[in-house]
Amino acid sequence: MRALVVCGSADLSGTSSTMAKDAERWFRSSGFEADAVFPASMRIGHCTGCGACKDGPCIIDDDMAPILDKASRADVIVFSFPVHFSGPSSMAKAVIDRFQPFWLDKESPHPKECAALICGGGPEPRFLPSVSVMRALSITVGMRWRGHLEFPGTDARGTKGSREAVEGFLERAFGSERGRPWIRIPIPGRILPPIRGTVSRKDSGPPRPPTPPPSWTCRCPGCRSFRTRCRRGGPRCRGGPPAFLS
């Protein structure tokens, strides 16, 4: 079993980097072949959406190729990053966006399971947007989502207790206590239950095109929306309010 840990923080001595190193250490001690990558010390460009990676290598000349190579050979991938403006850090998102080849080539080797270690500086950061991004990545690539660790309050306590939190989470997500849906640890920080179930490859394709709107718009006061019938209960409106509102 191989595991890849991706640190999406620009601070190589911060909490996210420490959690990434703790995760790599836990995987190695649990019998995994593990690697941790730190894009902060690498040149990672932003995906341009050109689609060149559908038929060949990415045209961006940077250090992303080794990360994609490690990811293609990994069974498990774990992202560690801080919350910035209620979402993942830009560095983490840049790496996530460069996973485009795994979406374009559904048959390419890719990690089978995914999890996230997310920290926040305040006492009650908004973790949900970051979790949504990670779950979307899992669905797009075709990975099973194993859950995430929430570690708030790093502005006050730094990395204190992070190792115990990381090890406790990974033990239940990938270790001997795999499958236990909820854990509580006697240190600050919360661990949410992993999402159980598998992700179907059928759901990994491009989204369905939006349904085209009708050729008319209801302009009745208080409605002004695309509807078969006026929200106010009148007949079908084709450019003006019904008679009872005239």
C-alpha positions in Angstrom: 0.0 0.0 0.0 1.2 3.4 -0.9 0.2 6.8 0.6 0.8 10.3 -0.6 0.5 13.3 1.7 0.2 16.8 0.0 0.8 19.8 2.1 -1.0 22.9 0.9 0.6 25.5 3.2 3.2 28.1 2.3 4.5 27.9 5.9 6.9 24.9 6.0 7.0 25.1 9.8 3.3 25.8 10.4 0.6 23.5 11.6 -0.4 22.1 8.2 3.2 21.2 7.5 3.6 19.6 10.9 0.4 17.6 10.4 1.6 16.5 7.0 4.8 15.2 8.5 2.9 13.5 11.3 0.7 11.8 8.7 3.7 10.6 6.7 5.2 9.2 9.9 2.0 7.4 10.8 1.7 5.8 7.4 5.3 4.6 7.5 4.8 3.1 11.0 1.6 1.4 9.8 3.3 -0.4 6.9 2.6 2.0 4.1 5.1 3.2 1.6 4.6 6.9 2.2 5.8 10.2 0.7 5.0 13.8 1.7 5.3 16.6 -0.8 5.5 20.3 0.0 4.5 22.5 -3.0 5.7 25.6 -1.1 9.2 24.5 -2.0 8.3 23.6 -5.6 7.2 25.5 -8.7 3.5 24.8 -9.2 1.6 26.7 -11.9 -2.1 27.2 -12.2 -4.2 25.0 -14.5 -5.3 26.9 -17.6 -7.9 24.5 -18.7 -6.4 24.0 -22.2 -7.1 20.3 -22.2 -3.7 19.3 -23.5 -3.3 16.7 -20.8 -6.1 14.7 -22.4 -3.8 13.4 -25.1 -0.4 14.0 -23.6 1.6 15.5 -20.8 0.7 18.9 -19.3 2.2 21.8 -21.3 3.1 23.7 -18.1 6.8 23.4 -17.4 6.9 23.1 -13.6 7.3 20.6 -10.7 3.8 19.2 -10.8 4.7 16.1 -12.9 6.4 14.3 -9.9 3.3 14.9 -7.8 1.0 13.5 -10.4 3.4 10.5 -10.8 3.4 9.8 -7.1 -0.4 10.2 -7.0 -0.9 7.8 -9.8 1.0 5.1 -7.9 -0.6 5.8 -4.5 -3.6 3.9 -3.0 -4.3 6.7 -0.5 -3.9 10.5 -0.8 -4.2 12.9 2.1 -4.3 16.7 1.8 -3.2 18.9 4.7 -3.9 22.6 4.4 -5.2 25.6 6.4 -8.5 27.5 5.9 -8.1 30.8 4.1 -11.1 33.0 3.6 -13.4 30.0 4.6 -11.9 27.8 1.9 -8.8 25.8 1.1 -5.5 27.7 0.7 -4.6 28.8 -2.8 -1.6 26.5 -2.9 -3.8 23.5 -2.1 -6.4 24.5 -4.7 -3.7 25.0 -7.3 -2.6 21.4 -6.8 -6.2 20.1 -6.8 -6.9 21.9 -10.1 -3.8 20.2 -11.7 -5.4 16.8 -11.1 -7.2 17.4 -14.4 -5.5 14.4 -16.1 -7.2 12.0 -13.7 -10.6 13.4 -14.7 -9.9 13.5 -18.5 -8.6 9.9 -18.5 -11.0 7.8 -16.5 -8.9 4.7 -16.9 -5.6 6.2 -15.7 -4.2 4.9 -12.4 -5.2 7.1 -9.5 -5.6 7.0 -5.7 -8.5 4.9 -4.4 -9.2 6.8 -1.2 -8.9 10.4 -0.1 -8.9 12.3 3.2 -8.1 15.8 4.5 -6.4 17.3 7.5 -7.7 20.9 7.8 -6.6 23.5 10.4 -7.9 26.9 11.1 -6.5 29.8 13.1 -9.7 31.0 14.8 -11.7 29.1 17.5 -14.5 28.3 15.1 -13.3 28.4 11.5 -15.7 27.6 8.6 -14.5 24.1 7.5 -17.5 23.2 5.4 -16.4 25.0 2.1 -13.0 23.2 2.2 -14.7 19.9 2.9 -17.0 20.4 -0.1 -13.9 21.1 -2.4 -12.3 17.9 -1.1 -15.4 15.8 -1.6 -15.8 17.2 -5.1 -12.2 16.2 -5.9 -13.0 12.6 -4.7 -16.0 12.4 -6.9 -14.3 13.8 -9.9 -11.3 11.6 -9.7 -13.3 8.5 -8.5 -11.9 8.1 -5.0 -13.6 7.0 -1.9 -14.0 9.8 0.6 -12.7 8.7 4.0 -13.4 11.9 6.0 -11.5 14.8 7.4 -9.9 16.2 10.5 -10.9 19.6 11.8 -8.2 21.3 13.9 -9.2 24.8 15.0 -7.6 27.4 17.2 -4.0 27.2 15.8 -3.5 31.0 16.3 -3.6 30.3 20.1 -2.1 26.9 20.5 0.0 26.4 17.4 0.8 22.7 16.8 0.0 21.5 20.3 -2.0 18.3 20.1 -1.8 18.0 16.4 0.1 14.8 16.3 -2.3 13.0 18.6 -5.2 14.3 16.5 -3.7 13.2 13.2 -2.8 9.8 14.5 -6.2 9.3 16.0 -7.9 10.2 12.8 -5.7 8.2 10.5 -6.0 5.1 12.7 -9.8 5.2 12.2 -9.7 6.2 8.6 -7.0 3.8 7.3 -5.7 1.8 10.3 -6.7 -1.0 12.7 -9.8 0.8 13.8 -10.9 1.5 10.3 -14.6 1.9 10.0 -15.4 3.6 13.3 -17.5 6.5 12.3 -16.8 8.9 15.1 -13.9 9.6 17.5 -13.4 12.0 20.4 -10.0 12.9 21.7 -9.1 14.6 25.0 -7.4 17.5 23.3 -8.7 20.7 21.5 -9.9 19.9 18.0 -12.7 17.9 16.5 -12.8 15.0 14.1 -15.8 14.5 11.9 -17.0 11.1 10.9 -15.7 9.8 7.6 -18.3 9.6 4.8 -19.1 6.0 4.2 -19.8 4.5 0.8 -18.1 4.3 -2.5 -18.0 6.8 -5.4 -19.2 5.4 -8.7 -17.1 6.1 -11.7 -20.3 6.8 -13.6 -20.7 10.0 -11.6 -17.2 11.2 -12.4 -17.9 12.6 -15.9 -18.7 16.2 -16.9 -21.8 17.7 -15.5 -25.1 17.5 -17.5 -25.8 20.6 -19.6 -28.3 22.9 -18.0 -31.9 22.7 -19.2 -32.6 25.6 -21.6 -35.1 28.2 -20.2 -38.4 28.8 -22.0 -38.5 31.4 -24.6 -40.6 33.8 -22.5 -40.2 35.4 -19.1 -43.0 36.1 -16.6 -43.0 39.8 -15.8 -45.7 39.8 -13.2 -44.9 41.9 -10.1 -43.3 39.8 -7.5 -42.5 37.0 -10.0 -40.2 37.9 -12.8 -39.0 34.3 -13.2 -39.0 31.5 -15.8 -42.1 29.6 -15.1 -44.8 27.7 -16.9 -47.4 29.6 -14.9 -47.3 32.9 -13.2 -46.2 32.6 -9.5 -49.2 34.9 -8.7 -51.6 32.3 -10.0 -52.5 34.0 -13.3 -52.4 32.5 -16.8 -49.3 32.0 -18.8 -47.6 35.4 -19.2 -45.9 36.4 -22.4 -44.7 39.9 -21.7 -46.9 41.6 -19.3 -48.9 41.1 -16.1 -52.3 39.3 -16.2 -55.4 41.3 -16.5 -56.2 41.3 -12.7 -52.9 43.1 -12.0 -53.3 45.7 -14.8 
